[in-house]
Amino acid sequence: MFADGALGRRTGLLSEPYYDAPGEFGEAMHDQATFYEMVKEVRNHMMPIAMHFQCTFNEGVFHLKGIRLSL
């Protein structure tokens, strides 16, 4: 699963704006509710999840409601 875009295109989700693009913080691939439902559905089938975060991961970016991530 991809959480956000790429740094080269300035779509990787950042907690601060890109140094060369003031006001640009990147893009999340899914809104919070959709992302959570995708994770929940996969886990309901007892399947593992692999996520790619290009972002500066912090509590303000994604909350997975009790799902622990190993980063």
Secondary structure, 3 states (H helix, E strand, C coil): CECECCCCCCCCCCCCCECCECCCCCCECCCHHHHHHHHHHHHHCCCCCCCECCCCCCCCCCCCCCCCCCC
